Amino acid sequence: MSIGEVKVALRAAIEAAQRGEEVFDRASAEARAATAAADAILNDSRDEDVSAAHQALIAAGAEVEPTRRRFVNTAKHTARYLKQLG
C-alpha cells in the first residue's frame, strides 16, 4: 500500500468517525428524551421490573459520554497521524 493509499484510507476513517459521532449524538438525544418520558411515567414505582429497567437506563446513560469520546478521539488521533505523514 502506498503512502497515498494510506492517506486516502485515513481520511475515510476520519470521515466515518465523524459521521458515527453525529449518528451517535442523535441517537443519544432520542434516548435521553425517551428516558425522561419513562421517568415521568414510572416515577416512584416500586415494581421490581420497573426498578431494574430504570437502573439499566442509568447504566446506559453513564456510557454515553465515554462512547462519544471514543468517536472524537478516533478522528483526532487519526488526523494527527495523517498530518505526520505529510
Buried (B, 14 or more C-beta within 10 A) or exposed (E): EEEEEEBEEBEEBBEBBBEBBEEBEEEBEEBEEEBEEBEEEEEEEEEEEBEEBBEEBEEEEEEBEEEBEBBEEBBEEBBEBBEEEE
